[in-house]
Amino acid sequence: MNWQSIIDNWRELLLSGGLLVGAVLAGILLHLLFSLITRIALGRNAERGGLIVSSVIRHVKGPLRLALPLLVVAAVIPFIQLPEKLLDLLRHGISILTIAVIAWIVARSASVLEDYLFDKYKLDSEDNLKARKIYTQMVYLKRAFAVIVGVIALALILMNFDKVRQLGTTILASAGIVGIVLGFASQRSIAL
């Protein structure tokens, strides 16, 4: 892209930039609205909302801060008039961020299971041997799960780049094998 084409198309570029900024702001507003509605709904129906719903909302709140603006930006991309190279770069960035946000949400979902187990098995009870065992197992599983999700996300991100696509495919295949090995290795240590 040369400077002359930027000068000639300044209105389209300005409109596209404004549309992108507006999409990000709309996504942030959507997140704030979602947070407000869930807080009000859980406040009124706390006993019906329960531990699981409040835990999901608490642990997914961070990724949603990025996911909702990203979703709105992805929705307005077809209406943006930018030079093709810049548009491809924007699509590529959105693709990478989408993989990262989904991985973040999946990794945080282990915390929901952790909250449920810690509510069911209290560490402050008198006979807490089983609770301590479950706590230790959950910490181990949560870390292993986060590593596996991170490796898979890294492999998927690398597969978006032509030059390292083969490396991403290799890492993805290795992650599957490592997951199977970890599963067999951890069977005895996490058996109840």
C-alpha positions as CSV (number, residue, x, y, z in Angstrom):
1,M,0.0,0.0,0.0
2,N,1.5,3.3,-1.0
3,W,0.7,6.8,0.4
4,Q,-1.1,7.9,-2.6
5,S,-3.8,5.2,-2.2
6,I,-4.2,6.1,1.4
7,I,-4.7,9.7,0.5
8,D,-7.1,8.8,-2.3
9,N,-9.2,6.5,0.0
10,W,-9.0,8.4,3.2
11,R,-12.8,8.5,3.7
12,E,-13.2,4.7,3.3
13,L,-10.2,4.1,5.7
14,L,-11.7,6.6,8.2
15,L,-15.1,5.0,8.0
16,S,-13.6,1.5,8.4
17,G,-11.5,2.6,11.3
18,G,-14.6,4.2,13.0
19,L,-16.6,1.0,12.3
20,L,-13.9,-1.1,14.0
21,V,-13.7,1.2,17.0
22,G,-17.5,1.2,17.2
23,A,-17.5,-2.6,17.1
24,V,-15.0,-2.9,19.9
25,L,-17.0,-0.4,22.0
26,A,-20.3,-2.2,21.2
27,G,-18.6,-5.5,22.3
28,I,-17.5,-3.9,25.6
29,L,-21.0,-2.5,26.1
30,L,-22.5,-5.9,25.4
31,H,-20.1,-7.5,28.0
32,L,-21.2,-4.9,30.6
33,L,-24.8,-5.5,29.8
34,F,-24.4,-9.3,30.1
35,S,-22.6,-8.9,33.4
36,L,-25.3,-6.6,34.8
37,I,-28.1,-9.0,33.7
38,T,-26.4,-12.0,35.2
39,R,-25.6,-10.2,38.4
40,I,-29.3,-9.1,38.8
41,A,-30.6,-12.6,37.8
42,L,-28.3,-14.3,40.3
43,G,-29.0,-11.8,43.0
44,R,-32.8,-12.4,42.8
45,N,-32.5,-16.2,42.4
46,A,-29.4,-17.0,44.4
47,E,-30.7,-20.3,45.6
48,R,-31.8,-21.4,42.1
49,G,-28.6,-20.0,40.4
50,G,-26.6,-22.3,42.6
51,L,-22.9,-22.9,42.8
52,I,-22.3,-24.1,39.2
53,V,-23.9,-21.1,37.5
54,S,-22.2,-18.5,39.7
55,S,-18.9,-20.4,39.3
56,V,-19.2,-20.5,35.5
57,I,-20.0,-16.7,35.4
58,R,-17.1,-15.9,37.8
59,H,-14.5,-18.0,35.9
60,V,-15.6,-17.1,32.4
61,K,-16.0,-13.3,33.0
62,G,-12.4,-12.6,32.1
63,P,-12.4,-14.4,28.7
64,L,-15.8,-12.9,27.9
65,R,-14.3,-9.4,28.2
66,L,-12.3,-10.2,25.1
67,A,-14.6,-12.6,23.4
68,L,-17.6,-10.3,23.0
69,P,-15.7,-7.4,21.4
70,L,-13.9,-10.0,19.2
71,L,-17.3,-11.4,18.2
72,V,-18.7,-8.0,17.2
73,V,-15.5,-7.1,15.3
74,A,-15.7,-10.4,13.4
75,A,-19.4,-9.6,12.6
76,V,-18.5,-6.2,11.0
77,I,-15.5,-7.4,9.0
78,P,-17.6,-8.0,5.8
79,F,-18.7,-4.4,5.9
80,I,-15.2,-2.9,6.2
81,Q,-13.5,-1.5,3.2
82,L,-9.7,-1.8,3.7
83,P,-6.9,-2.7,1.4
84,E,-6.8,-6.5,0.9
85,K,-3.5,-7.0,2.7
86,L,-4.7,-5.1,5.7
87,L,-8.1,-6.9,5.7
88,D,-6.3,-10.3,5.6
89,L,-4.0,-9.3,8.5
90,L,-7.1,-8.3,10.5
91,R,-8.9,-11.6,9.7
92,H,-5.7,-13.5,10.7
93,G,-5.4,-11.6,14.0
94,I,-9.1,-12.3,14.8
95,S,-8.6,-16.0,14.0
96,I,-5.6,-16.2,16.4
97,L,-7.4,-14.3,19.1
98,T,-10.4,-16.5,18.7
99,I,-8.3,-19.6,19.3
100,A,-6.7,-18.0,22.3
101,V,-10.0,-17.0,23.9
102,I,-11.6,-20.4,23.3
103,A,-8.6,-22.1,24.9
104,W,-8.8,-19.6,27.8
105,I,-12.5,-20.4,28.3
106,V,-11.9,-24.2,28.1
107,A,-9.0,-24.0,30.6
108,R,-11.1,-21.9,33.0
109,S,-13.8,-24.5,32.9
110,A,-11.7,-26.8,35.1
111,S,-12.1,-24.2,37.9
112,V,-15.9,-24.8,37.8
113,L,-15.3,-28.5,38.5
114,E,-12.9,-27.5,41.2
115,D,-15.4,-25.2,42.9
116,Y,-18.0,-28.0,42.8
117,L,-15.7,-30.5,44.4
118,F,-14.5,-28.1,47.0
119,D,-18.1,-27.3,47.9
120,K,-18.9,-31.0,48.2
121,Y,-15.7,-32.0,50.1
122,K,-14.9,-29.5,52.8
123,L,-11.3,-29.2,53.9
124,D,-12.3,-27.7,57.3
125,S,-14.2,-30.9,58.4
126,E,-12.8,-33.0,61.2
127,D,-12.2,-36.1,59.0
128,N,-10.8,-34.5,55.9
129,L,-8.5,-37.2,54.5
130,K,-10.8,-37.8,51.5
131,A,-11.2,-34.1,50.9
132,R,-7.4,-33.5,51.0
133,K,-6.9,-36.4,48.6
134,I,-9.5,-35.0,46.2
135,Y,-8.0,-31.5,46.5
136,T,-4.5,-32.8,45.6
137,Q,-5.9,-34.7,42.7
138,M,-7.9,-31.8,41.4
139,V,-4.8,-29.5,41.5
140,Y,-2.8,-32.0,39.5
141,L,-5.6,-32.6,37.0
142,K,-6.3,-28.9,36.6
143,R,-2.6,-28.1,35.8
144,A,-2.3,-31.0,33.4
145,F,-5.6,-30.0,31.7
146,A,-4.3,-26.4,31.4
147,V,-1.0,-27.5,29.8
148,I,-2.8,-29.8,27.3
149,V,-5.3,-27.0,26.3
150,G,-2.3,-24.6,26.0
151,V,-0.4,-26.9,23.8
152,I,-3.4,-27.6,21.6
153,A,-4.1,-23.8,21.3
154,L,-0.4,-23.2,20.4
155,A,-0.6,-25.8,17.7
156,L,-3.8,-24.4,16.3
157,I,-2.3,-20.9,16.3
158,L,0.9,-22.1,14.5
159,M,-1.3,-23.9,11.9
160,N,-2.5,-20.4,10.9
161,F,0.9,-19.5,9.6
162,D,2.0,-21.1,6.3
163,K,5.7,-21.3,7.1
164,V,5.1,-23.3,10.4
165,R,1.9,-25.2,9.6
166,Q,3.8,-28.5,9.6
167,L,5.2,-27.7,13.1
168,G,1.7,-26.9,14.3
169,T,0.4,-30.2,13.0
170,T,3.2,-32.1,14.6
171,I,2.6,-30.4,18.0
172,L,-1.1,-31.2,17.7
173,A,-0.4,-34.9,17.1
174,S,2.1,-34.9,19.9
175,A,-0.4,-33.3,22.3
176,G,-2.8,-36.1,21.5
177,I,-0.2,-38.7,22.3
178,V,0.9,-36.9,25.4
179,G,-2.7,-36.7,26.6
180,I,-3.1,-40.4,26.2
181,V,0.2,-41.1,28.1
182,L,-0.8,-38.7,30.8
183,G,-4.2,-40.3,31.1
184,F,-2.7,-43.8,31.6
185,A,0.0,-42.6,33.9
186,S,-2.4,-40.7,36.1
187,Q,-5.0,-43.4,36.4
188,R,-3.5,-44.9,39.5
189,S,-2.6,-41.7,41.2
190,I,-6.1,-40.1,40.8
191,A,-8.2,-43.3,41.4
192,L,-10.6,-42.8,44.3
